[in-house]
Each structure stands twice: as structure tokens, then as C-alpha cells.
Amino acid sequence: MVRNDDFFLRKWVEYYGRELGKENLYIFYDGLDQEPAPFCEGTNTEVHGKIGEQVVAAEKGRLAFLSDKAASLLSRGYDLVIGADADEFIIVDPIMGKNLRQYLSEVEVDCCLSALGLDFGQKIGEEEDITDSRPFLRQRRYAQIGTRYTKPSILSKPCVWGSGFHRVKGKNFHIGKGLYLFHFGYFDMKRLEERFADKDRLRQGWGRHMKKRARTIRYVTELPALDFDRWTRFARICQTFCRPPYAWNKPAMLELRIVVRIPERFADII
């Protein structure tokens, strides 16, 4: 579900269309004032009345809506449904030697499956403003390993997602081997500043949220970049066994701030 986010949605349609087929993509525009972009042609795109005005209520309504849509698709014969925001890309490590469709066709999903979350930032002083004319991963090489984006995004049964796809209510989670969720929402300072100035988002209460997430840029700029393979392996183990006391079905990582440099093998995927 998107609103005023065609910059990311174009990449989303391009990537998931290539991996899964555009005919299997379902896009819901939030608000009757929205106009579907031409690049959505070939997908299943619908425009709906706006869900909520304030961020908390809107998120609950949005995920209730999307959980119902996922359940409907599963009842119609789909084996799996992926829920992902326009700035989120679930990818398979190239070292696995298979694409997303092949991976998901072979993996067993009891109820839900998570990808290990990586939140990309911009290394100020080294990386320029982002452009959509080149692959994102040719322009951004640093990400924080974070629990926030290790989400149970993939469902095999009707379930209810919590806000932001961050958990499945009443269900545990499992992190797929070699599976990653790359989040690009806060990977460019200029775009982030433009979001701060977006009156529609500020009216909904997103200003504080976006300023908080801008910390990712500071982390990747200031912290040393560690080895990707070693520390993602550590993170899978840590997030599997560590849980916050207030939510046993979410991952935790002992408040560690780990920044990694993305290997060259990922560079042309997105």
C-alpha cells in the first residue's frame, strides 16, 4: 500500500515483477486523490479511500486491510503471499545460486518466514545523492543490521500482521537462510529532508518518526563498517534466540549497533 511514493514503487515493480511476474503484484493506492503510475500497468493495482489520518491509527488500519487481502489471495490458490512496503526488497543472497521465485518454491514455510533486515543509510562524505538511473546497490554500500526490518513478511496461511509487517500476531518467526530484507527508506539525506517538508506526512504525524529513523545515516557515516558475511551470520543466531520481554515474537539484538559493507555480489540486484 502506497501514498506519494512513486520513486520507490517504480523500483519495487521492476524488481518484484522480474522475480515473480508483474501479474502477481498487488498494489493498493491509499487515497482516492492518488493516480496509479503508468509503470503499474500489468500489475493488479487498486485505488482505495484513505485509511486514517494519524500515523498510529492509519498503520493499524492499513495492516488489517493488507492482512485481509493476503488471506483472500491465499484462499484463491496462492501458495505464499509477501507483504512489503515500497522501499523494502526481499532478496536472496547470490551465493545461494537461485532467484527469489526458486528460493520460495523450495523453502518450507510453516506459517510465516522472515528475511534478515538491513537498513541502508548514506555514508556522508563518500556517497552522493541517490538517483534512480543507476542500481541502488551501486550507489549505497553500507547498512545497519537491525531487528526492525527482520519482518515475518512471507505468509503461507491467513494471519494478522502487526503494524508495519513487524510481527504476526500470536505466531513465532523463522529467519530464512540466505534471505535478506533491504530497506532503503532512509538511505538518502536529501530525500529525507524532502519527506520532512511533506505537509501530508507531517499532518499524519510522521515527522517525529522520520527524524528518529535519520539516525541510520549517522550510524553508517560514523561507525566502522564490519564484514558482511561474519556479522550477518552472527545476527541470524542472535535474533533467533534473543527476544524483547514485551514481544516474544519479535527479534532482539542486545542493543548492538552493527554496520556492514555490502559485498560486490549484490551490486546489480536492485
MOSULKA-V638146 format. One line per field, one symbol per residue. burial: + if it has 9 or more other ideal C-beta (glycine too) atoms within 8 Angstrom, else -. A space follows every 10 residues. Layout:
burial: ???
This chain:
burial: +++-+--+++ +++++++--- ----++++++ +--+-+---+ --+-+-++-+ ++--+-++++ +++++++-++ +-++-----+ ++++-+++++ +++------+ --++----+- ++++++++++ +++---+--+ ----+++-++ -++++++-++ ++++++--++ +++-+++++- +-++++-+++ +++++++++- ++--++-+-- ++-++++-++ --++-+++++ +----+-+-- ++--++-+++ -++-----++ +++----+++ ++---++-++
